Amino acid sequence: MAKVIGRAPERLTLEERSQLAGWWVAYEVYTPQTLPLKRIEAVGRDVPACIAQLEGRGLDPRQFEFQLFQP
């Protein structure tokens, strides 16, 4: 799953999208100040796993939204 980190969900192949189905992903929260591109920043079986990945990279999980990836 590490190969999808930093990529926009729209840029994933059908195979990658299929593999992510049912996994949780973290996206940076959109704000008028930052307007980040929607990129996958963490992938995990549950939200706590995503939070642990973000914290491991020195990122604040409160700045991210978590969504169940749909096929």
Sequence and secondary structure as in RCSB ss.txt:
>XXXX:A:sequence
MAKVIGRAPERLTLEERSQLAGWWVAYEVYTPQTLPLKRIEAVGRDVPACIAQLEGRGLDPRQFEFQLFQP
>XXXX:A:secstr
 GGGTT  GGGS HHHHHHHTT EEEEE   TTT     EEEEESSHHHHHHHHHHTT  GGGEEEEE   
